[in-house]
Amino acid sequence: MYCLNLRGNQRTSGETSRREGGKVFGSGSRTPVAITVLVKNPEHTGGAVIHYHDIGDYLSREDKLSKVTTFADISAVPWEEIIPNAAGDWVNQRSELFQTFQALGDKKNSAQLPIFDTYSLGVVTNRDAWAYNFSREALLTNMDKTIDVYNAERARFSQLLKKPAVDSFVDTDPTKISWDGTLKSELRKDKPAALDPAKAVPSMYRPFTKQWLYFDRQWNNRVYLQPSLFPTPEHENRVIAVSGSGTRSQFSAIMTDSVPCLHLADASNGSQCFPRYRYAKVDDTGSLFAGDGGYERHDAISTRTLERYRQRYGADVTADDVFYYVYGILHSPEYRTRFAADLGKMIPRIPMVESFREFTSAGRRLADLHVGYEAVDPFELDGMPDAGADPKCLYVEKLRFAGGGRAADKSTIVVNRYVTLSRIPQDAYRYDVNGRSAIEWILDRYQLKVDKDSKIANDPNTWSDNPRYIVELLARIVRVSIESVEIIDALPTLGI
């Protein structure tokens, strides 16, 4: 068999891709394409032979056609003979060494003794325009409006003796409500809904982009185990969000102390989140150790894992040390490159290396930067407005690079007609997460947007009472990026 892989990652001008509320948005071809030629040879004995050639990634349509044309016939293709491994991988084969490392988590086989006792996907709302907003007040207003519509539809449906199909009955006006299977099921059960302001909680929607989330099982399509990780805003926690199995982009990891969205670390398959703690609700009989708002806190690092690390690295190793060691390892360029095929197909597995203390220290520093990004000292950029600047001159509608298109000058960001920030070091763009640099995430998310279907406005200027928040955030993320790159560049080799 001969397989010519034309790939699906076709680069087009201004290509973007994102996934929100369960929908994929983007431009440019992303459909995998391959030409397969099956040759039957009656004289051949033994198993089939597979010949493979990858034409290359991120080529234009014209470049692909040009390459195929130059081959002229099948004999001119520089074929590579490949042998699938036991896991069924043809190319980008997983490493046997990687399989010997301890998995971050394993819900199918607890006998494998994973590092974390529990982990969870991020939250899926299936109605992001309604359930997320930079403004807490706007979020509650939007949810109050849609809850009223739901209750009216529920009352109307409950009065019918012969119940029709919900799909054909309910009002589907997208400016009033966004239905999904979960909410339709609630209506069939005649379950009422009521606005609860306490359910508006901070959430990390995208890298370095917090919004208010209406965190409610009735109005979120899937919350998974997130309520046990963040039962209330008063219960502190940190989670390491990593790319999900089968991700179509490069492996990514980011830490947050807020409820994570499904697509925080992975725009395609969703983020798996590994927590420092898990919380258990105290039952009505009470508990000897109760007192934390009705919840008991437990380490999510398994006891067996902590024992294992203490045996290897010393009795003074703590669960915190293991947690930040994992974060350090996940940022190792050697780890990401050497095990790229494995990280794209399965939950990360963590080796135990000699440089435990160095990776733990680096993981702590990275975590403090990534979690505390709103409090780091802003990087000194040219063009920062004076402390007494008129708030009207700080309002952001859409951030952009100076220039534009292929001529974009990434050292300079135009905030608005009054403010332009410049002298952004090129090295700052080396730190990326979930497919783009941290700085470019700020440009993508911190702009005034109006949802096409619901007509709901989401204004990033409303996140903070500080009118300087967005311009200072840009400067802070520049510092976060530069210092992250410095820490990552200084990581020791794995030595395995």
N, C-alpha and C positions, 0 to 999 in steps of 0.2 A: 504494500500500500504506500502511496505517495501523498503527502499532505502539505500543501503550500498555504501557510497561514498569512492572510492579508490583514489580520487584526481589525479591531473595531475602534481603536483610538485614533481617529482622524482629526488632525489639527485644522481648525478653521479660524478665520479672523474673529477676534473678540469672543472666543469660545468660553462659555460658562456652563456650569452644571451644579445643580443643588437639588435637595430633596426636602420637602417640607410637608408636614401633615399627611405623609404617606404617598405624596405625589412627586414625580420626578420632573424637574424643569431643566432645560438646557438647550444648547445649540451644538451642531457638529455631530457627525456620525459616531455612534457608540455601539453599533450592532456588530458582533464578531462575525468575520467572514473568512472562510477557508475554502480552498479548492482541493478536493480529495479525488485521487485517481486510484481505483482498485484494479489490480492486475492479477488475472488468474493464469497460473502456469501449471498445466497438468503434470509436468515433469518435476515440479518442486516437491521436495519432501521436508517434513518437519513443520515447525510453527511459521506463522506469517512474519515477514520482515517489514518494519515500518521505517520509511524514509521521510524526513521532515525538514522543512526550511521555513524560517520566520523572515518575512520580508522587511520587518522593522516597525518600530512604534512611532506614533505621531507624525505620519506622513500625509501629505495632501493626496486627494484623489488622483491628481495628475501624476504625482511622484510614484504612486502605486502602479498605475497603468503603464508608466514608462518602464518601471523595473520588470513587470511581467512581460512586456513587449520585447525587451532585450534578451530574454531567455530563449525566444524563438520556438524551442521545443523542450520537452520534459528532460531530455538528456543534458541540457545546458544548465539546469538548476543545480547549485552546489548543495546537494542533499547531505543530511546528517542522519546516520542510522541510529535510532533510539530504541531502547528496551524499557518498557514500562516497569515501574517498581511494584512492590506488593500492594501499595496503596492505590494503584491504578493511575499514577502520574506518568504522563508521557514526557512533558517538559517541565521545567521548574520543579524538579523532583525534591521531595522532602528529605531532610537529613536523618540518617539513622542515629546520629549523635543527639540531635534535638529530642528524639523520643525518649532518651535516658534522663532528661531533665524533669524536674518536678513541675506539674501543671499548676497554673494559677488557680484553676477551678475545674471540677469535673462532676457534673450532676448525674451523669449516667453510671458512673462507677466510683463510688466513694472509697472503695478499697484501694484506689490509686493514691490516696492520701494527698490531696491537693493542698496548696499553700493556704487558700482561703476556704473557710467553711461555707460561705455563701457569696453569691454575686448575682447581679441582675442587669437586664437591659435597661436603658433609659426610658423615660416616659414617652408614650405616644398619645397625642390628643385626638388626631384626625380632624381637628378644628382649630388649628393654630391661631388663625386670625381672631377667633373669639376667646380662646383660653390663654393666650399670651399677650402681653403688652408691656411697653416700657413704663407706662403710667399705671400705678395701682388703681387710681380713681377711674381711669378709662376702662381698665379690665373689669372692675366690679360693675360699672355701668353697662358694659357690653353683655356681661354674663346675666345681669338682672333682666335685661331686655330679652335675651334668648330663653331664659328660664320661664319668663311669663308666657312666651309663645308656646313652649313645650307644655306647660301646665294647661293652657287653653286647649291644645290639641289632645292632650290626655283626657281632659274632661269631656270633650266632644266625642272621642272614641269610646269612652267608657259607657256612654249613654246608649250606644247601639246594641240592640239585642243580637243581631247577627253581625259578627265582626268581619269586615273586609280585610284584604291584605293591607298591611300598614303602608307599604310603598305607594299604593294607589289612593290612599286616604289622606295622608298628612300634607300640610302646606310645605312645599319645598322651596319657597322663596329664599334664596341665599342671603338676602339682606336681613332676614329675620332669624334664621336658624340653619345649622349644619347638621344633618342627620348622618348617623352611621349605624352599623348593626347593633352596637351596644345600646345606644339611645332608643332605637326602635324596640329593642327587647324590653327596656325599662317602661316604655309606653304600653306595650302589650300586658305587662304585669301591673299596670295602673299604679306605678310607683311615683309619688309626687316628688317635686324638687323644690328646694328653697335656697336662696342666696345665703352663703355663709362667708362673711368677710375674712374669717380666720383661715379660710382655705386659699387665700391669695398669699403665695409664698415666693421668695426669690428663687430663681432657677437659672442655671447656666444653659442658655439656649444654643449658642454657638461659642467657639473659642473666644474668651475674653469679652463675651457679650451676655450680660445678665438681663433678664426680663422678669416681670411678675407672671407667675403661673397660677391658674385656678386649679389647684391640686385636689382632684375629687374623682373617685372611681366612676361616678355616674356621668361625669363630663369629660373624662379622659378614656380613650379607647382601651389603653393598656397602661397600668401603673406597675405591673410586675411586682418586684419585692421592694420597690423604692420606699413605700410607707414604713418598712421596718428599718430602713437606713436613715430616713429623714422624717420621723413621726411628727415633729413640730419644728418650727424655725428655731426654737430654743435648744433643741438637741443637736449638739455639735457633731460633725462627722466630716471625713474627707474620703473621696472615692477616686480611684485611678480608672479613668475611662479609656478603653483601648478599642482598636478596630475590631469589628466582628469577623467571625469566620467567613471566608469567601469574599472578603472585601475586594472591590475592583480598583482601589487606589493603594498607595503605599501605606505601610503600617504607621499607625499614629497612636500617641498616648498623651493624655493631659489629665491633670488633677483638678478637682473642684471641691468646694465645701458647700455647694448648693445642689438642689435637686437637678440631675442632669437630663437633658433632652435625649431622645434616642439617637439623634444624629450629631451629637457633640463631637465625637472623635471619628465618626465614619459616616460619610454622606450616602453610602450605598446600603450596607447590611446592618447598620446600627451599632451602637457602642455597648460593649459589655463593661459593667462597672464593678470594681472590686473595692470593698469598703474597709476602712480601718475598724469600724465598729458595726454591730447590728443591735437593734433594740427590740425587746420583747415586752408586750403589754402585760401589766400585772393584772391578774384576775380579781374578781370581786372579793375574794377571801383575803386579799392583801399579800404582802411578802415581807419577810424579815429585812430584806435589803431595799424595799420600795422607798420612794421619796423623790425620784427623778421625774416628777410630773406624771406618775403612773406607769413609768417604763423602767425596765432594767437594761443596763448596757452590758454588752458582751464583746469580747475580742472576736474579730472576724478572722484573724490569723489563727489557724488551728493549733491546738496544744501540741500535737505531734510535730508540727512544723517548727514551733519554737524550741522544742526539745532537740530536734535535729540540728538546728542552727547553733544552739548552745554547745552541743557536743563538738561541733566543727570549729566554732569561732570563739568560744569562751562562755562561762556561766553568766557574764554580765550582759549578754545580748538580750535586748528587749523586743517585744512585738513591734514597737515603733521602729526599731532598727531594721527589722525584716521588711516592714512596709516600705520604708524609704530606700532600702537596698533594691527592692523590686523596681521602684521608680527609676533609680539610677541605671540599672541594667537595661530597662526598656528604652533608655535614651542612648545607649551605646551604639555609635555608628557601625562598629564591627559586628555587634549582635544583629542589628537590623539588616545589614548587607549580607552577612554570612548565612542567616536563616530567613531570608526574605521569602522564599517559597513556602516555608513552614508557617510563617506569620500570616501569610495570605490565605491559609487554608484551615487553620486551627487556632484554638486558644493558646496564647503564649505559654511557654514552658521556661523555667528559670534555672540556669546553671548555678552551682555553688563554686565561686572562684576564689582565688587566694586574696584578691584585693577587696575583701568584704568591707572593710572600714572606709576605703576610698569611695566605693560605690554608694555606701550608706550616706556618707557626708555629702556627696554630690547630689544624691536623691533628695536629701533634706533641703539643700539650697535651691534646687530646681522647684521643689514643691512650694517653698515659701514664696518664690517669685511668681509662680503660676497661680497659686491660690490668693496671694496677697497683692495681686497686680494693681489694685486700685489705690494702694498706699505706698508704693515704691516712689522714690524721688524721680521726678520727671527728668528726662534727658534734656540737656541744654540745646534747644533748637533755635535757629534764627527765626525771627518773626513772631515769637510768642507775645501775645497782647499784654499790656500793662495790667497790674492788679486792679486798677480802677476803671478798666475798659467798660464801655456801655454794653450791657447784656444783649442788646439788639445786634451788636457787631459780632457776637459770638454764636449766634443762632446757625445751626447746621441744617441744610436741606440735603445736600449730597457732596461728600468729599470726593476729590479726584486728584490724580497726579497732574503736575504741570505738563504741558504739551498735550499728548493724546495719541492713542493707537500705538503704532510701532515707535513713535517718537516720544513716548511717555518718559518723563524725567522723574524717576522714583526717589530722587534725593529731595524732591519738593512736592508738598501736598497743599492744594488749594482748599481751604476750609470754606471760604465764601469770598465775596468781593472785597471784604475788609481785611481778612487774615489769610496769609500764606506762610506755611511753615517750611523751612528749608534746612539743609545740612544734615539730612538723614543719612547715616553711613550705610554703604552698600551691604556690609556684613550683617546688618539688622535683618535683611531679607533671607538670610540663611536659616533662620529659625522658623520652621513651618509646622503646622498641625492640621490634620484633616484636609490635606490637599492644597493648602496655600499658606503663605507667610502670615504670621500673627498680625502684622501691620495691614496686610490686604484684607484680613477679616474685619478689621475696624472700618476700612473703607466700604466694604460690602454691606455691613450690618447697620452702621450708624448713619442712616439716611432716612429721610421722611418717606414712608411707603404707605400706599393705600391699596388694600387688598382688592383684587379685581372683582371677586364674587360678592363678598359681604359689604364692600365699600367702607370697611373699617380702616381708620387711619392709625398708624403706629409711629409715634414721633419720638426719636431717641433723645431729644432735648428734655423730655419729661422724666427721664430716669432719675435725675438728681436735681436738687434745689440749687446746686452750684452751677451758674451759667457757664463756668469755665471747664466743666467736667469733661466734655468731649475733646477739647484742644489739649487739656492736661492728660487725658487718657492716651491720646496719640503719643505724646512725649513719654509717658510711662511705659507704653508697650514697646517703644524704641529701646528703652533701657532694659526692659524684661528680655527682649530679643537678643540684644548684644551680650548681656550677662549670661543668658542661657547658652548661646553659642560658645562663649568662653569656657563655661563649665563642661559642656559636652566635648569640646575639643581637647580638654585636659583629662578626660576619663582614661583610666589605664586600659591596657589590652585585657582580653578575657583570660588569656593564658591557658586555653583548653584546646 
